[in-house]
Amino acid sequence: MVEHRHFCRNNLSLFIPAIIALLIIGGCGSVRTRTGFYEPITKSLQIGDYAAAVAEIEAANEKGKYGDKDRLLYFIDAGMAQHYAGDYEQSNVDLTEAEYASEDLFRKSITRAAASILLNDNVLEYSGEDYEILYTNLIKALNYSSLGQFDDAFVEVKRANLKLELLEQKYGYAVTELQRGAESDTSAVGIEYELDDVRFHNDAFARYLSMRLYAADGAWDDARIDYDYLVKAFRTQPEVYDFAMPEVSYLPSEGRSILSIVGLAGLSPVKHAFDLRIRTDKDLGLVQVLFTDSEGKESEYSHFPINIGADFYFKFSIPRIVERPSRVREIRVYADGLKIGRLQLIEDVYKVSKEVFRARRSMIYFRSIARAIAKGVLAHKAKKKVDTGGLGGWLKKAAVDVVTDFTEAADLRCSRLLPGRIYVGDFELEPGVYDLRIEFIDSNGGLISATDVPQYKVVERGLNLVEAFSLK
């Protein structure tokens, strides 16, 4: 991309046809997010054929659908599919690969982005969204719990909580690096990066898992502390937890045990492109960012006191988090044919992802504005050079616009295999063996799917945790 940028600056008027050919033949995948290969994988997950989803992910990887710069996505997707398929050990291997790669890739991507404002985010190595890495730890905790490796499950929960505590520090470093790069880049514009507040520090599902693990070990004081943190998560983070806290308990009644059910429903949110436009005003020394509102009218999104010295109109896009609806409206739990209750929502992954994305979104937004202005000014200069009149001149100027618009695609990469919502339920039972059934119900009261767990032994001391999912 460094050579391509130099090429565009100095020789664009002579080599526009070559640029277009390179974009069409070899560059499309580098500036556009490919998602079509997810369709068969998603279908297999939603019909419950998890082994097929695993195989389809491996086939997609072998065909280069992920690519070297998207290897972290492959590890997250493979790890999630393995989890659903019940291969907990391999799931942990893949998710660990993703987690370890994430921090290094983030630093590398920031370093490259700071080195050149003209680089599109799609050409950088994907370092994962913070909510994705958060859930890799929590899914690993479920894996280790299923394997009976409770100390390792504790470690994963603690790592998840630590990541949230360090988010503000992480993005403070990123903004500092980008600002330093912008000040030294000759093609950059004078824009000041601002960081949205990180308002999410305490994950309810992480606290729930930690509470359950402590209680299983008889560490009642520690379990109580995590229960208090769980209450605090709902009380202090209404942007994420705008629903009632589930009725859970760490301490069973005398002679009883707690059976805990975790239900995963639907699939995680995705990213869509949010199209914006930049209009500069040389007289006012102003840059306006515009968008099309719900009524189809052009409205102001924001503005900046930046003097570009000319009147321009540029297009660009940024990613935004979009929810994927689930058919699941209720999850019922049965023991020996008798209904013992239903699960309650503890985590809306869409709300978590949207809130956690705030800091990165602000960083992407300011960088995208600077990049769009820098590219737009270069394009304007290039069009003046090739303005020879006639059809040939018009075609050359149109080609410059095509190249500029094409390379301003939003980076829409994200894992599409995380759950959409997480439900929990704690049920007091006498120790013993039970035939369990978890039913996923739609809005009409119809059965979507069911998970049967025959002859499950509810122990007096220890962890009684069952997981079920319906990804429709």
Secondary structure, DSSP 8 states (H G I E B T S, - for coil): -HHHHHHHHHHHHHHHHHHHHHIIIIIHHHHS---TTHHHHHHHHHTT-HHHHHHHHHHHHHTTSS-GGGHHHHHHHHHHHHHHHT-HHHHHHHHHHHHHHHHHHHHHHHHHHHH-TT--GGGS-----HHHHHHHHHHHHHHHHHTT-HHHHHHHHHHHHHHHHTHHHHHHHHHHHHHHHHHH-TT----------------HHHHHHHHHHHHHTT-HHHHHHHHHHHHHHHHH-TTT--S------SS--TT-EEEEEEEEEEE--EEEEEEEEEEEETTTTEEEEEEE-TTS-EEEEEEE----SS--EEEEEEEEEE----S--EEEEEETTEEEEE-EEEEEHHHHHHHHHHHHHHHHHHHHHHHHHHHHHHHHHHHHHT--SHHHHHHHHHHHHHHHHHTT-------S-SEEEEEEEEEEE-SEEEEEEEEEE-TTS-EEEEEEEEEEEE-SSS--EEEEEE--
